[in-house]
Amino acid sequence: MIEHRPTPEPNNWNVGQEPTPAAEMTEAQRLIAAGRLVRTTASFGNPEAGYIQRLRERMSTPRVGDLVWETSTEPLSLRDPDHAARAVGWYVRRGESPWLSREDWDADPESHEYPGQPYEDSPGREVSVIRPWRDPASEYAWENAELSVLPLDHQ
């Protein structure tokens, strides 16, 4: 079962709250902080330097099995260990996920685009699926996600 959760609205992420001090961070939060530092450092590097170009490309192009983090919620991840545990994990795939559950689809024929439309052909949304750091046996689907790779294999 894939857990779906929309990306939180950014308006309330930093209101009166400081990030967790490094000594109090969980392992997942430290990975996100390290990845953020690498990504920020690469963004200030000389864009004509081959290494910087390759690093930027590698970090922005997840492959199956890469260690990734969801970047649009970094401030929340750095304060909330439970969120961080879902925001960092191993990349599975990018794809479509139906808007409605099968039960809701079957119960509401008015939502079908044509009579007899099968659930497999129902409208969907783009999602990025990861296996979370805390629970790699499960899958978590991020809507409207921006993923970045922690380039463990980059040379």
C-alpha positions as CSV (number, residue, x, y, z in Angstrom):
1,M,0.0,0.0,0.0
2,I,1.4,3.4,-1.0
3,E,0.7,6.2,1.4
4,H,-0.2,9.4,-0.3
5,R,0.2,12.8,1.2
6,P,0.3,16.2,-0.5
7,T,3.3,18.4,0.0
8,P,2.5,20.8,2.9
9,E,1.9,24.5,2.1
10,P,5.1,26.5,2.7
11,N,3.4,29.4,4.5
12,N,3.7,27.9,8.0
13,W,7.1,26.0,7.9
14,N,9.3,28.6,9.6
15,V,6.9,30.7,11.7
16,G,8.7,31.3,14.9
17,Q,10.6,28.0,14.7
18,E,14.3,27.4,14.4
19,P,15.8,24.3,12.7
20,T,16.8,21.5,15.1
21,P,20.4,21.9,16.3
22,A,22.7,19.4,14.6
23,A,23.5,17.5,17.8
24,E,19.8,16.8,18.3
25,M,19.1,15.8,14.6
26,T,18.1,12.3,13.7
27,E,20.1,10.4,11.0
28,A,17.5,11.2,8.4
29,Q,17.7,14.9,9.3
30,R,21.5,14.8,9.1
31,L,21.3,13.3,5.6
32,I,18.9,16.0,4.4
33,A,21.1,18.7,5.9
34,A,24.2,17.2,4.3
35,G,22.5,16.9,0.9
36,R,21.3,20.5,1.2
37,L,24.8,21.7,1.9
38,V,26.2,19.8,-1.2
39,R,23.4,21.1,-3.4
40,T,23.9,24.7,-2.2
41,T,27.7,24.4,-2.6
42,A,27.3,23.1,-6.1
43,S,25.0,26.0,-7.0
44,F,27.8,28.5,-6.2
45,G,30.5,26.6,-8.1
46,N,31.8,27.6,-11.4
47,P,29.0,26.5,-13.9
48,E,31.7,25.9,-16.5
49,A,33.6,23.5,-14.4
50,G,33.0,20.0,-15.6
51,Y,32.8,18.5,-12.1
52,I,30.2,21.0,-11.0
53,Q,28.1,20.4,-14.1
54,R,28.2,16.6,-13.6
55,L,27.4,17.0,-9.9
56,R,24.4,19.3,-10.6
57,E,23.1,16.9,-13.3
58,R,23.6,13.9,-11.0
59,M,21.7,15.5,-8.1
60,S,18.8,16.5,-10.3
61,T,18.3,13.2,-12.0
62,P,17.2,10.4,-9.7
63,R,17.7,6.8,-10.7
64,V,16.1,3.8,-9.2
65,G,17.8,2.9,-6.0
66,D,19.3,6.4,-5.4
67,L,19.2,7.9,-1.9
68,V,17.0,11.0,-2.4
69,W,15.3,13.7,-0.3
70,E,12.2,15.8,-1.0
71,T,13.6,19.3,-1.2
72,S,10.5,21.5,-1.2
73,T,9.9,20.6,2.4
74,E,13.5,20.8,3.7
75,P,12.7,23.4,6.4
76,L,10.0,21.2,7.8
77,S,12.2,18.1,7.6
78,L,15.0,19.9,9.6
79,R,12.5,20.6,12.4
80,D,10.3,17.5,12.4
81,P,12.1,14.1,12.6
82,D,8.9,12.2,11.6
83,H,8.6,14.3,8.4
84,A,12.4,13.8,7.7
85,A,12.0,10.0,7.9
86,R,9.4,10.2,5.1
87,A,11.3,12.9,3.1
88,V,14.5,10.9,2.7
89,G,14.7,7.4,1.2
90,W,15.5,5.3,-1.9
91,Y,14.0,6.4,-5.2
92,V,11.5,3.9,-6.7
93,R,9.8,5.6,-9.6
94,R,8.0,8.6,-11.0
95,G,4.5,8.0,-12.3
96,E,0.8,8.6,-12.1
97,S,-1.5,7.9,-9.2
98,P,-5.3,8.0,-9.4
99,W,-7.0,10.9,-7.7
100,L,-9.7,8.7,-6.2
101,S,-9.4,5.4,-4.3
102,R,-11.0,2.4,-6.1
103,E,-13.9,2.5,-3.6
104,D,-14.6,6.2,-4.3
105,W,-14.3,5.6,-8.1
106,D,-16.7,2.7,-8.0
107,A,-19.2,4.6,-5.8
108,D,-19.2,7.7,-8.1
109,P,-19.9,7.0,-11.8
110,E,-20.4,10.7,-12.3
111,S,-16.6,11.2,-11.9
112,H,-16.0,8.9,-14.9
113,E,-15.0,10.7,-18.2
114,Y,-17.0,8.1,-20.2
115,P,-19.5,5.3,-19.4
116,G,-17.7,2.2,-18.2
117,Q,-14.3,3.9,-17.7
118,P,-12.1,1.4,-15.8
119,Y,-10.3,2.5,-12.6
120,E,-7.0,1.8,-14.3
121,D,-7.8,4.6,-16.8
122,S,-9.0,7.1,-14.1
123,P,-7.5,10.6,-14.0
124,G,-4.4,10.9,-11.9
125,R,-1.6,13.1,-10.6
126,E,2.1,12.9,-11.0
127,V,3.9,11.4,-8.0
128,S,7.4,10.4,-7.0
129,V,7.6,7.2,-5.1
130,I,10.3,6.5,-2.5
131,R,11.0,3.8,0.1
132,P,11.3,5.9,3.3
133,W,14.5,5.9,5.4
134,R,12.6,4.7,8.5
135,D,10.6,2.0,6.7
136,P,12.2,0.8,3.5
137,A,9.7,-2.1,3.2
138,S,7.0,0.4,2.4
139,E,6.5,3.0,-0.3
140,Y,5.6,6.7,0.0
141,A,4.2,8.7,-2.9
142,W,5.0,12.5,-2.9
143,E,2.8,14.7,-5.0
144,N,4.3,17.8,-6.6
145,A,7.7,16.7,-5.3
146,E,11.1,18.0,-6.0
147,L,13.6,15.3,-5.3
148,S,17.4,15.7,-5.1
149,V,19.9,12.9,-5.1
150,L,22.5,12.5,-2.4
151,P,25.3,11.5,-4.8
152,L,26.9,8.7,-3.0
153,D,28.3,7.3,-6.3
154,H,29.4,10.6,-7.9
155,Q,33.1,10.8,-8.9
